[in-house]
Amino acid sequence: MKLRRVVVTGLGAVSPIGNDVPTMWENAINGVSGAGPITRFDAYLFKTQFACEVKNFDPTVAMDRRELRKVDTDTHYGVAAAVEAIKDSGIDFEKVDCNKVGVIFGEGIGGLGSLEDEARAYALSQENGPRFSPFLITKMISDMTTGIISIRYGLKGPNYVTTSACASSSNAIIDAYDQIRLGRADVIISGGAEAAICNIGVGAFNAMHALSVRNDEPQAASRPFSKSRDGFVMAEGAASLVLEEYEHAVARGAKIYAEIVGTGLTADAYHITAPHPEGEGASRVMKAALDEAGLPVESVDYINVHGTSTYAGDIAEAKAIKNLFGEHAYRLNISSTKSMTGHLLGGAGALEAVLTVLAIEHGIIPPTINHADGDEDPEIDYRMNFTFNKAQKRDVNVALSNTFGFGGHNASIAFKKIEG
């Protein structure tokens, strides 16, 4: 069986640094931080009092008010990102076989805020008997984004959500890629969403000492690969990519951003939250993506790294890159866009995939912000180019997007500038 080629024909995003792709990209290449004091709830008693929230978002641009009350904020974001990506792709669903068009998203948690609100309301109402919203289940479960998108557009192909912690939406993109190249679908609306900035979300990650507590300067809190990093900055939002079989895209005259040429999935099999200290699984997952693409390590120009700004994670990923790429590690660009967007948890992979594709299209590497001279970690080799603080122009032919998750999940996607 001949495997089919898969290309990216549409992009959408709702992020802490912009509620559409052009705004997000402009802020990313200018090193704008999306972090600030938490407004979703009163966080004054929490160790962490800031996050990367989505700002000035109007959910009615993508969803009817009657729909909005039935689902969680993560779905508001996810549907809006998908609507933008579909519009960007120019696809007319009346002219394609919608039995061969699917929707696959990734979410790490789902409607956590809605579950929290309903649990609080239940606790207050017990004396009069248990009362629950009839929409609690549709708010809480993580597959409502894919369901609503498919219903809105009449898309009857594969439809589901993947969950693998912070690697969730990269897994979704990889699944979408496989569905298309195996011939099970012609088009997949893929992506990821998350909205976990709530008491439980922030409190639980605080309890495990995962979040930065740099409350005095939140915009500088996410500082991947710097010695003074003290944890990740929680974020919310969504991103979407329209993936399409190459001939299908060409036949309708679609704009093609890039081609997915290889993917990798591995497990650390080491610890439920900590990465393998030498980045063993991370090395293998990047190698798997390049092997599937039939590309040598020397072909890679850019890696959008997982780079969460945690102590162990950044060291492990830096070691993984150096171990796999050898001397070429000093010739490629590396950046962590989480330094600006924060960490979208299950939505991170999709957002970073969009930014990686834009780096290929524009020939610009977005920066890793918040690094200062003298803040070098002795366990990290700074001969590698982490693209600190300022975007760099570079022709990007091949790029990797890495995402790793609690449980030891590793995912890597190889994108390539399109060739005929």
C-alpha positions as CSV (number, residue, x, y, z in Angstrom):
1,M,0.0,0.0,0.0
2,K,1.4,3.4,-1.0
3,L,1.1,5.9,1.8
4,R,-0.3,9.3,0.9
5,R,1.3,12.7,1.5
6,V,-0.2,15.0,4.1
7,V,0.0,18.8,4.0
8,V,-1.2,21.7,6.2
9,T,-3.7,23.9,4.4
10,G,-5.2,26.0,7.3
11,L,-4.2,27.5,10.6
12,G,-6.2,28.8,13.6
13,A,-5.4,29.9,17.1
14,V,-6.8,31.5,20.3
15,S,-3.8,32.2,22.5
16,P,-2.5,34.3,25.4
17,I,-0.6,36.4,22.8
18,G,-3.4,36.8,20.2
19,N,-6.8,35.5,19.4
20,D,-6.0,34.8,15.8
21,V,-3.0,33.5,13.9
22,P,-1.7,36.9,12.5
23,T,-1.8,38.6,15.9
24,M,-0.2,35.6,17.6
25,W,2.6,35.4,15.1
26,E,3.3,39.1,15.2
27,N,3.6,39.0,19.0
28,A,5.6,35.8,18.9
29,I,8.3,37.2,16.7
30,N,8.4,40.3,18.8
31,G,9.0,38.4,22.0
32,V,5.7,39.5,23.7
33,S,4.9,37.6,27.0
34,G,1.3,36.6,27.6
35,A,1.7,36.3,31.3
36,G,-0.1,38.5,33.9
37,P,-2.1,38.3,37.2
38,I,-4.8,35.8,37.2
39,T,-8.3,37.2,36.6
40,R,-10.2,33.9,36.3
41,F,-10.5,33.6,40.1
42,D,-9.1,35.3,43.2
43,A,-5.7,33.8,43.6
44,Y,-4.3,35.9,46.4
45,L,-3.9,32.8,48.7
46,F,-2.2,30.7,46.1
47,K,1.6,30.3,45.7
48,T,1.2,31.2,42.1
49,Q,-0.9,34.2,41.3
50,F,-0.4,34.7,37.6
51,A,-0.9,32.8,34.4
52,C,-1.0,33.2,30.6
53,E,-4.7,33.9,30.1
54,V,-6.6,34.5,26.8
55,K,-7.6,38.1,26.8
56,N,-10.5,40.0,25.2
57,F,-11.9,36.9,23.7
58,D,-15.5,37.0,22.4
59,P,-16.8,33.4,22.1
60,T,-19.9,34.5,20.1
61,V,-17.7,35.1,17.1
62,A,-17.7,31.3,16.6
63,M,-20.6,30.0,18.7
64,D,-24.2,30.8,19.3
65,R,-25.0,32.0,22.8
66,R,-27.3,29.0,23.3
67,E,-24.4,26.7,22.5
68,L,-22.0,28.4,24.7
69,R,-23.8,27.6,28.0
70,K,-23.7,23.9,27.2
71,V,-20.0,23.5,27.0
72,D,-16.8,24.6,28.8
73,T,-14.4,27.4,27.9
74,D,-12.0,24.9,26.4
75,T,-14.6,24.2,23.7
76,H,-15.2,27.9,23.1
77,Y,-11.5,28.2,22.4
78,G,-11.3,25.0,20.3
79,V,-14.2,25.8,18.1
80,A,-13.0,29.3,17.5
81,A,-9.6,28.1,16.5
82,A,-11.1,25.5,14.2
83,V,-13.4,28.0,12.5
84,E,-10.4,30.2,11.7
85,A,-8.4,27.3,10.4
86,I,-11.2,26.1,8.2
87,K,-11.8,29.6,6.8
88,D,-8.0,30.0,6.2
89,S,-8.0,26.7,4.3
90,G,-10.6,27.9,1.9
91,I,-12.3,24.5,1.9
92,D,-15.9,24.3,0.7
93,F,-17.5,21.3,2.4
94,E,-20.3,21.2,-0.1
95,K,-17.7,20.3,-2.8
96,V,-15.9,17.5,-0.9
97,D,-16.9,14.1,0.4
98,C,-17.7,14.9,4.1
99,N,-17.7,11.2,4.9
100,K,-13.9,11.5,4.4
101,V,-13.5,14.6,6.5
102,G,-12.9,14.2,10.3
103,V,-12.1,16.1,13.4
104,I,-9.4,15.0,15.9
105,F,-8.3,17.2,18.8
106,G,-6.2,16.7,21.9
107,E,-7.1,17.8,25.4
108,G,-5.2,16.9,28.6
109,I,-7.9,17.7,31.1
110,G,-11.2,18.9,29.6
111,G,-13.8,21.0,31.5
112,L,-12.0,21.3,34.8
113,G,-13.4,24.7,35.6
114,S,-17.0,23.6,35.0
115,L,-16.5,20.5,37.2
116,E,-15.1,22.8,39.9
117,D,-18.1,25.2,39.7
118,E,-20.6,22.4,39.8
119,A,-19.0,20.6,42.7
120,R,-19.1,23.9,44.6
121,A,-22.8,24.4,43.8
122,Y,-23.5,20.8,44.8
123,A,-21.8,21.3,48.2
124,L,-24.0,24.4,48.8
125,S,-27.2,22.7,47.8
126,Q,-27.0,19.3,49.7
127,E,-29.5,20.3,52.4
128,N,-32.2,20.5,49.7
129,G,-31.1,17.4,47.8
130,P,-28.5,17.0,45.1
131,R,-28.9,19.4,42.1
132,F,-26.7,19.4,39.0
133,S,-26.8,21.3,35.8
134,P,-28.1,19.2,32.8
135,F,-25.1,20.5,31.0
136,L,-22.4,19.3,33.4
137,I,-21.5,16.2,31.4
138,T,-21.2,18.2,28.1
139,K,-19.1,20.8,29.9
140,M,-16.9,18.3,31.6
141,I,-16.0,15.7,28.9
142,S,-13.2,16.6,26.6
143,D,-14.7,15.5,23.2
144,M,-17.3,18.3,22.9
145,T,-15.0,20.4,20.7
146,T,-14.7,17.7,18.0
147,G,-18.4,16.9,18.3
148,I,-19.5,20.5,17.8
149,I,-17.2,21.1,14.9
150,S,-18.4,17.9,13.1
151,I,-22.0,18.8,13.7
152,R,-21.6,22.4,12.5
153,Y,-20.0,21.4,9.2
154,G,-21.5,18.0,8.7
155,L,-18.2,16.2,8.9
156,K,-18.7,12.4,9.1
157,G,-15.2,11.0,9.1
158,P,-13.1,10.0,12.2
159,N,-14.0,12.1,15.2
160,Y,-12.4,11.8,18.6
161,V,-10.1,13.3,21.2
162,T,-6.7,12.1,22.3
163,T,-5.3,12.4,25.9
164,S,-1.7,12.0,26.8
165,A,-1.1,14.9,29.2
166,C,0.9,17.7,27.6
167,A,1.5,15.6,24.5
168,S,-2.2,15.3,23.8
169,S,-2.6,17.6,20.8
170,S,0.6,16.4,19.2
171,N,-0.9,12.9,19.4
172,A,-4.0,14.3,17.8
173,I,-2.1,15.7,14.9
174,I,-0.1,12.5,14.5
175,D,-3.4,10.5,14.5
176,A,-4.8,12.8,11.9
177,Y,-1.7,12.4,9.8
178,D,-2.0,8.6,10.0
179,Q,-5.8,8.6,9.1
180,I,-5.1,10.6,6.0
181,R,-2.0,8.8,4.8
182,L,-3.6,5.5,5.3
183,G,-6.6,6.6,3.1
184,R,-9.2,6.6,5.9
185,A,-9.8,10.4,5.4
186,D,-9.0,13.1,2.9
187,V,-9.1,16.0,5.4
188,I,-8.9,16.2,9.2
189,I,-9.5,19.3,11.3
190,S,-6.9,18.7,14.0
191,G,-5.7,20.7,17.0
192,G,-6.0,21.0,20.8
193,A,-7.6,23.1,23.5
194,E,-7.3,23.6,27.2
195,A,-8.8,25.9,29.9
196,A,-7.6,24.8,33.3
197,I,-6.8,28.2,34.9
198,C,-9.1,27.7,38.0
199,N,-8.7,27.0,41.7
200,I,-8.2,23.2,41.2
201,G,-5.8,23.6,38.2
202,V,-3.5,26.1,39.7
203,G,-3.7,24.7,43.2
204,A,-3.0,21.1,42.1
205,F,0.0,22.1,40.0
206,N,1.2,24.3,42.9
207,A,1.0,21.3,45.3
208,M,3.4,19.3,43.1
209,H,5.7,22.3,42.8
210,A,5.4,22.5,39.0
211,L,4.5,26.1,38.6
212,S,6.7,29.2,38.7
213,V,6.1,31.4,41.8
214,R,7.7,34.5,40.4
215,N,4.7,36.6,41.3
216,D,6.6,39.9,41.3
217,E,7.5,39.7,37.6
218,P,5.0,37.3,35.9
219,Q,6.0,38.3,32.3
220,A,9.6,37.1,33.0
221,A,8.5,34.0,34.8
222,S,8.7,31.5,31.9
223,R,12.5,31.4,31.2
224,P,13.3,28.1,29.6
225,F,17.0,27.0,29.7
226,S,17.9,29.7,32.2
227,K,19.4,28.7,35.5
228,S,16.9,30.8,37.5
229,R,13.8,29.0,36.0
230,D,11.5,27.8,38.7
231,G,8.6,26.1,36.9
232,F,6.2,26.5,34.1
233,V,3.5,29.2,33.6
234,M,0.0,27.8,33.1
235,A,-1.8,28.9,30.0
236,E,-5.1,28.4,28.2
237,G,-6.3,28.6,24.6
238,A,-6.5,26.4,21.5
239,A,-5.0,25.9,18.0
240,S,-6.1,24.1,14.9
241,L,-4.5,22.8,11.7
242,V,-6.4,21.6,8.6
243,L,-4.5,18.6,7.4
244,E,-5.2,17.4,3.9
245,E,-4.1,14.8,1.5
246,Y,-1.7,16.4,-1.0
247,E,-3.5,15.6,-4.2
248,H,-6.8,16.6,-2.7
249,A,-5.3,20.0,-1.7
250,V,-3.7,20.6,-5.1
251,A,-6.9,19.7,-6.9
252,R,-8.9,22.4,-5.2
253,G,-6.0,25.0,-5.5
254,A,-5.4,25.2,-1.8
255,K,-2.6,27.2,-0.2
256,I,-0.1,24.7,1.3
257,Y,1.9,25.9,4.3
258,A,4.0,22.8,4.8
259,E,4.1,19.0,4.6
260,I,4.2,16.6,7.5
261,V,6.9,14.1,6.6
262,G,7.4,12.1,9.7
263,T,6.2,11.6,13.3
264,G,7.5,9.9,16.4
265,L,5.9,8.5,19.6
266,T,7.9,7.0,22.5
267,A,7.6,6.5,26.2
268,D,10.3,7.2,28.8
269,A,9.1,4.3,31.0
270,Y,10.9,6.1,33.8
271,H,8.7,8.2,36.2
272,I,5.1,9.5,36.3
273,T,6.2,13.2,36.2
274,A,10.0,13.5,35.7
275,P,11.6,13.0,32.3
276,H,14.5,10.6,31.8
277,P,17.4,12.6,33.1
278,E,19.4,12.0,29.9
279,G,16.5,12.7,27.6
280,E,16.6,9.1,26.3
281,G,13.0,9.0,25.2
282,A,13.2,12.5,23.8
283,S,16.2,11.5,21.6
284,R,14.4,8.4,20.4
285,V,11.2,10.3,19.5
286,M,13.0,12.9,17.4
287,K,15.0,10.1,15.7
288,A,11.7,8.2,15.0
289,A,10.2,11.2,13.3
290,L,13.3,11.8,11.1
291,D,13.6,8.1,10.3
292,E,10.0,8.0,9.2
293,A,10.6,11.1,7.0
294,G,13.8,9.5,5.6
295,L,15.8,12.6,6.6
296,P,19.2,12.8,8.2
297,V,19.7,14.8,11.4
298,E,21.7,17.3,9.4
299,S,18.6,18.3,7.5
300,V,16.9,19.9,10.5
301,D,17.0,23.7,10.7
302,Y,14.8,24.4,13.7
303,I,13.3,22.6,16.7
304,N,10.3,24.1,18.5
305,V,11.1,22.4,21.8
306,H,8.9,21.4,24.7
307,G,11.0,23.7,26.9
308,T,8.6,24.3,29.8
309,S,11.0,26.2,32.1
310,T,11.1,23.4,34.6
311,Y,14.5,22.4,36.1
312,A,14.6,18.7,35.1
313,G,12.7,19.0,31.8
314,D,14.9,21.7,30.2
315,I,18.1,19.8,31.0
316,A,16.8,16.5,29.7
317,E,15.6,18.0,26.4
318,A,18.9,19.9,25.9
319,K,20.8,16.7,26.4
320,A,18.5,14.8,24.1
321,I,19.2,17.3,21.3
322,K,22.9,17.2,21.8
323,N,23.0,13.4,22.0
324,L,21.0,12.9,18.8
325,F,22.3,15.7,16.6
326,G,26.0,15.7,17.7
327,E,27.9,18.6,16.0
328,H,24.8,19.6,14.1
329,A,23.2,20.6,17.4
330,Y,25.3,23.7,17.2
331,R,24.1,24.6,13.7
332,L,20.4,24.5,14.1
333,N,18.0,26.9,15.9
334,I,16.1,25.9,19.0
335,S,13.4,27.9,20.7
336,S,10.7,27.5,23.3
337,T,7.7,29.6,22.4
338,K,6.2,28.6,25.9
339,S,8.4,31.5,27.1
340,M,5.8,33.7,25.6
341,T,2.6,31.7,25.4
342,G,3.0,29.8,28.6
343,H,2.1,26.1,28.8
344,L,-1.3,25.2,27.3
345,L,-1.0,21.6,28.7
346,G,-3.0,19.4,26.3
347,G,-3.3,22.3,23.8
348,A,0.5,23.0,23.7
349,G,1.4,20.7,20.9
350,A,-1.1,22.1,18.5
351,L,-0.2,25.8,19.3
352,E,3.5,25.0,18.9
353,A,2.9,23.1,15.6
354,V,1.2,26.2,14.2
355,L,4.1,28.4,15.3
356,T,6.5,25.8,13.7
357,V,4.7,25.9,10.4
358,L,4.7,29.7,10.5
359,A,8.5,29.6,11.1
360,I,8.8,27.6,7.9
361,E,6.5,29.9,5.9
362,H,8.1,33.2,7.0
363,G,11.7,32.1,7.5
364,I,11.8,33.5,11.0
365,I,12.6,31.7,14.2
366,P,10.5,33.0,17.2
367,P,12.7,33.6,20.3
368,T,13.1,32.1,23.7
369,I,12.5,35.2,25.8
370,N,13.6,36.1,29.4
371,H,17.2,34.9,29.3
372,A,19.8,37.2,30.9
373,D,23.6,37.0,30.6
374,G,25.0,35.3,33.7
375,D,21.9,33.1,34.1
376,E,23.5,30.1,32.5
377,D,22.9,26.6,33.8
378,P,26.1,24.6,34.0
379,E,24.2,21.5,32.9
380,I,23.2,23.0,29.6
381,D,25.5,23.5,26.6
382,Y,25.1,27.0,25.4
383,R,27.0,26.4,22.2
384,M,23.5,25.4,21.1
385,N,21.5,28.3,19.6
386,F,18.5,28.7,21.9
387,T,17.4,31.9,19.9
388,F,17.4,33.9,23.1
389,N,15.4,37.1,23.4
390,K,15.3,38.0,19.7
391,A,13.8,36.4,16.6
392,Q,16.3,35.3,13.9
393,K,15.8,35.2,10.2
394,R,16.6,31.8,8.7
395,D,15.5,29.7,5.8
396,V,13.7,26.8,7.4
397,N,13.3,23.7,5.2
398,V,12.8,21.1,8.0
399,A,11.6,21.7,11.5
400,L,10.6,19.5,14.4
401,S,7.9,20.2,17.0
402,N,8.4,18.4,20.3
403,T,5.9,17.8,23.1
404,F,6.3,15.6,26.2
405,G,3.8,14.8,28.9
406,F,3.5,13.5,32.4
407,G,3.5,9.7,32.3
408,G,6.5,9.7,30.1
409,H,4.7,10.4,26.8
410,N,6.9,11.9,24.0
411,A,5.7,13.1,20.6
412,S,7.6,14.7,17.7
413,I,6.4,16.0,14.4
414,A,8.6,16.7,11.4
415,F,7.4,19.5,9.1
416,K,9.0,20.3,5.7
417,K,8.7,23.1,3.3
418,I,6.5,21.9,0.5
419,E,7.9,20.4,-2.7
420,G,5.9,19.5,-5.7
